Structures are given as C-alpha cells and as structure tokens.
Amino acid sequence: MADLQEASVSLPTVPASVSAARSHVTNVLAEWGLPERTEAGGIVRLIVSELATNVVQHTWGRSPVFTVVVQLDRGELLRIGVADSHPGRPRRLPAAVQQDNGRGMVIVRTLTKELGGTLTITPAPDGGKTVWITLPWTSPRAL
C-alpha cells in the first residue's frame, strides 16, 4: 500500500453538493476497503454531510466552490477535509431548544471523538480554511 492515498473533489457551493460530497467519500472509502454498510461508514458519511452543509449554509456566497479531500496515511490514519474560501471559522451557535440548526459542529466533534479521532481547522492560502477530521484506521472494520 502506498504511504499516502488521496482523492478529492471540488463541488459548487449549492445544496445538491452535500449529497455529492457524501457519495464521493462513500465511494472512495469503499475502494479502500471500508464497506458502505458499516457503522463507521455511516458515521463518516454523517460527518461529511454536516461539514458540507456548513459550507453551503454559512459561506454566504463567498466560497463559490468547496473541496472534499480524503487521505489514507500509511493505512493507519484516515483524514477527511472540507475546504472553502470563506475566511470565517466554524463556531458553535447558541442552541435554543426550539432551534433546528446550530448543532452541526457539536455533532461533528462528538462523532469524531467517539471514533477516537480529532478535529482541526487549518487556514488556507486563499484566506479560507479546511476543517479536518482525523480518525484511526487500523483496519476498515475497526474504524
């Protein structure tokens, strides 16, 4: 296995791209040995959906496209990044009981932590940022 496997896709910042981002990650992980119908696969798809939805809802036209990057480093670490060119960082919004949104990053952080991973945000040269999740990948079934 190569030291680093990588796949990426750039998508327009529109609601239909959330599904496309999720499908891209699902297909890449299946190629790398993670069957679609696993609990870990479902959690990763939910995380990607939340991150892509955040870009679509919160970049206010300042990021016409976003990029989803999937990396498998030495067969040990899975990294998924969602990059956009909007300068604002994701933040936790006050979540009133009646509020239907504002919990995406809480969901992402919680699920990432449950899988033994980490969440980081790195600045991009264009003034935007990439939100990364890093997860252990000891074997596809144990993810």
C-alpha positions in Angstrom: 0.0 0.0 0.0 1.2 3.5 -0.8 2.3 5.7 2.0 -0.5 8.2 1.2 -3.6 7.6 -0.8 -5.6 10.6 -1.7 -8.8 11.6 -3.5 -10.5 14.9 -3.8 -13.5 16.5 -5.5 -14.4 20.2 -5.9 -18.1 21.0 -5.9 -20.2 24.1 -6.3 -21.5 25.5 -3.0 -25.1 24.6 -3.6 -27.4 22.2 -1.5 -27.2 19.4 -4.1 -23.4 19.2 -3.5 -23.9 17.9 0.1 -25.2 14.6 -1.4 -22.4 14.6 -4.0 -19.8 15.1 -1.2 -21.2 12.2 0.8 -21.3 9.9 -2.3 -17.7 10.8 -3.2 -16.4 9.9 0.3 -18.5 6.7 0.4 -17.1 5.6 -3.0 -13.5 6.4 -2.1 -13.7 4.5 1.3 -15.3 1.5 -0.5 -12.4 1.5 -2.9 -10.0 1.5 0.1 -11.8 -1.4 1.8 -14.5 0.1 4.0 -17.8 -1.4 3.1 -20.7 1.1 2.8 -22.9 -0.7 5.3 -20.8 -0.4 8.4 -21.5 1.7 11.5 -18.2 3.6 11.0 -19.1 4.2 7.3 -22.4 5.7 8.4 -20.8 7.9 10.9 -18.2 9.2 8.4 -21.0 10.0 5.9 -22.9 11.9 8.6 -19.8 13.9 9.4 -19.1 14.7 5.8 -22.8 15.7 5.4 -22.6 18.1 8.3 -19.3 19.7 7.1 -20.6 20.2 3.6 -23.9 21.5 4.9 -22.0 24.1 7.0 -20.2 25.3 3.9 -23.4 25.6 1.9 -25.3 27.4 4.7 -22.6 29.6 6.1 -20.3 30.9 3.4 -22.8 33.4 2.1 -21.6 33.3 -1.5 -18.0 34.0 -0.5 -17.0 30.5 -1.5 -18.4 29.5 -4.9 -16.9 26.0 -4.6 -15.7 23.8 -1.8 -13.3 20.8 -1.9 -13.6 17.5 -0.1 -10.2 15.7 0.4 -9.9 12.1 1.6 -6.5 10.8 2.6 -5.3 7.4 4.0 -1.9 7.8 5.5 0.1 4.6 5.6 -3.1 2.6 6.2 -3.2 4.0 9.7 -4.9 7.4 9.6 -7.9 8.5 7.7 -8.2 12.2 7.1 -11.1 14.0 5.6 -11.0 17.7 4.9 -13.7 20.1 3.7 -12.1 23.3 2.4 -13.7 26.6 1.4 -12.5 30.1 0.7 -14.7 31.9 3.3 -12.5 33.5 6.0 -14.9 32.8 8.9 -14.2 29.8 11.1 -17.0 27.4 12.0 -18.3 28.1 15.5 -20.8 26.7 17.9 -24.0 28.7 17.8 -26.2 29.1 20.8 -28.6 26.3 20.6 -32.1 27.1 21.9 -34.4 24.2 22.5 -36.6 25.3 19.6 -33.7 25.9 17.2 -33.3 23.5 14.3 -29.8 24.4 13.4 -26.5 25.4 15.0 -25.5 22.0 16.2 -23.5 20.7 13.2 -20.0 21.3 14.7 -21.1 19.8 18.0 -22.3 16.7 16.1 -19.0 16.5 14.1 -16.8 16.9 17.2 -18.8 14.3 19.2 -18.9 11.7 16.5 -15.2 12.2 15.6 -14.3 11.8 19.3 -16.4 8.7 19.6 -14.4 7.1 16.8 -11.1 8.0 18.5 -10.3 10.9 16.2 -9.6 14.6 16.3 -11.0 17.7 14.6 -8.7 20.6 13.5 -9.2 23.7 11.4 -6.3 24.9 9.3 -6.1 28.2 7.5 -5.7 28.2 3.7 -3.6 30.4 1.5 -6.7 31.9 -0.1 -7.9 33.2 3.2 -10.3 30.3 3.7 -9.9 27.2 5.8 -10.1 23.4 5.9 -11.9 21.6 8.6 -10.2 18.2 9.0 -11.2 15.1 10.9 -8.5 12.5 11.5 -9.5 9.0 12.5 -7.6 5.9 13.3 -7.7 3.3 10.5 -6.2 0.1 12.0 -8.5 -2.0 9.8 -11.6 -1.0 7.8 -13.9 -2.9 10.1 -12.4 -1.4 13.3 -12.6 2.2 12.2 
